[in-house]
């Protein structure tokens, strides 16, 4: 099992940027594909971005393509989400997730962090 802890959320003005981090512990980080999800009040959770074990494959929701970047550093057991520029619609709780597979070959993610709030003021 892997434990995930997100950080880096906060309040930012529209047009600004944030970098979210997710630190993993417990098992070999490179065994897992990783993802970022978000959930706004009253809405379903949605995938934002995902990355395979070595960063060679990434995927993005259409709404964030060209705006957000997912990256990972296996030497630091950390996955990042760079968000720039941010808009009010990006206001959500952002969750880090790990998949029990190093590849992005399916939709399931098996381990979740507690989430970090991102609030974008317009």
VEXDREN-2710 file (C-alpha; in Angstrom, 1 decimal):
% VEXDREN-2710
k/r/px/py/pz
1/UNK/0.0/0.0/0.0
2/UNK/1.1/3.6/-0.7
3/UNK/0.3/6.7/1.4
4/UNK/-0.2/10.0/-0.4
5/UNK/0.0/13.5/1.0
6/UNK/-0.8/16.5/-1.1
7/UNK/0.5/20.1/-0.6
8/UNK/0.6/23.4/-2.4
9/UNK/-3.0/24.4/-2.5
10/UNK/-4.2/27.8/-1.5
11/UNK/-5.9/31.0/-2.7
12/UNK/-4.7/32.6/-5.9
13/UNK/-6.1/35.3/-8.2
14/UNK/-7.3/34.4/-11.7
15/UNK/-4.4/34.3/-14.0
16/UNK/-2.0/33.2/-11.4
17/UNK/-0.3/29.8/-10.9
18/UNK/0.2/27.1/-8.4
19/UNK/2.2/23.9/-8.1
20/UNK/0.7/21.0/-6.3
21/UNK/2.9/18.3/-4.9
22/UNK/2.0/14.8/-3.8
23/UNK/4.5/12.9/-1.7
24/UNK/4.2/9.1/-1.7
25/UNK/5.5/6.7/0.9
26/UNK/5.2/3.0/1.7
27/UNK/6.2/1.2/-1.5
28/UNK/8.3/1.7/-4.6
29/UNK/7.0/4.8/-6.2
30/UNK/7.9/3.8/-9.7
31/UNK/5.6/0.8/-9.5
32/UNK/2.6/3.2/-9.7
33/UNK/1.1/5.3/-12.4
34/UNK/-0.1/8.6/-10.8
35/UNK/-3.0/10.9/-11.3
36/UNK/-4.5/14.2/-10.2
37/UNK/-8.2/14.5/-9.8
38/UNK/-10.5/17.4/-8.6
39/UNK/-13.9/17.8/-7.2
40/UNK/-15.8/21.0/-7.0
41/UNK/-18.8/21.5/-4.6
42/UNK/-21.9/19.8/-6.0
43/UNK/-20.0/18.2/-8.8
44/UNK/-18.5/14.7/-9.5
45/UNK/-14.9/14.1/-9.2
46/UNK/-13.0/14.4/-12.5
47/UNK/-9.6/13.4/-13.7
48/UNK/-7.3/16.3/-14.4
49/UNK/-4.1/14.6/-15.5
50/UNK/-2.3/11.3/-15.3
51/UNK/1.3/10.1/-15.8
52/UNK/2.9/6.6/-16.2
53/UNK/5.7/5.3/-14.1
54/UNK/8.6/7.1/-15.8
55/UNK/6.8/10.2/-17.1
56/UNK/6.9/9.0/-20.7
57/UNK/3.2/9.1/-21.1
58/UNK/0.9/11.8/-19.8
59/UNK/-2.8/12.4/-20.3
60/UNK/-4.9/15.5/-19.6
61/UNK/-8.6/16.4/-19.4
62/UNK/-9.5/18.6/-22.4
63/UNK/-10.3/21.5/-20.1
64/UNK/-6.7/21.7/-18.9
65/UNK/-4.7/20.8/-21.9
66/UNK/-2.0/23.4/-22.5
67/UNK/-2.6/24.9/-19.1
68/UNK/-1.7/22.3/-16.6
69/UNK/1.4/20.0/-16.6
70/UNK/1.9/16.8/-14.6
71/UNK/5.3/15.6/-13.8
72/UNK/7.0/13.2/-11.4
73/UNK/10.4/12.8/-9.7
74/UNK/10.9/9.2/-8.8
75/UNK/14.0/10.0/-6.8
76/UNK/11.8/12.2/-4.6
77/UNK/8.7/9.9/-4.6
78/UNK/6.7/13.0/-5.7
79/UNK/4.3/13.9/-8.4
80/UNK/3.5/17.5/-9.3
81/UNK/0.8/19.4/-11.0
82/UNK/1.8/22.8/-12.4
83/UNK/-1.3/24.9/-13.0
84/UNK/-0.9/28.1/-15.1
85/UNK/-2.9/30.2/-15.7
86/UNK/-5.7/29.4/-13.2
87/UNK/-9.3/30.4/-13.7
88/UNK/-12.2/30.6/-11.3
89/UNK/-13.6/27.3/-12.8
90/UNK/-10.5/25.5/-11.5
91/UNK/-11.6/26.1/-7.9
92/UNK/-11.8/22.6/-6.4
93/UNK/-10.3/20.2/-4.0
94/UNK/-7.5/18.5/-5.8
95/UNK/-6.6/14.8/-5.0
96/UNK/-3.6/12.8/-5.8
97/UNK/-4.1/9.2/-6.6
98/UNK/-1.9/6.1/-7.4
99/UNK/-2.7/3.2/-9.6
100/UNK/-1.6/-0.4/-8.8
101/UNK/0.0/-0.5/-12.2
102/UNK/2.9/1.5/-13.7
103/UNK/1.0/2.1/-17.0
104/UNK/-2.1/4.1/-17.9
105/UNK/-3.9/1.1/-19.2
106/UNK/-7.1/1.6/-17.4
107/UNK/-9.2/4.1/-15.5
108/UNK/-8.9/2.7/-12.0
109/UNK/-6.8/4.4/-9.3
110/UNK/-6.5/2.6/-6.0
111/UNK/-5.0/4.9/-3.4
112/UNK/-5.9/8.4/-2.6
113/UNK/-4.6/11.4/-0.7
114/UNK/-6.7/13.6/1.5
115/UNK/-6.9/16.5/-0.9
116/UNK/-5.8/20.1/-1.0
117/UNK/-8.0/23.0/-1.6
118/UNK/-7.4/25.3/-4.5
119/UNK/-9.4/28.5/-4.6
120/UNK/-9.1/30.9/-7.6
121/UNK/-10.6/34.4/-7.1
122/UNK/-11.9/36.3/-10.1
END
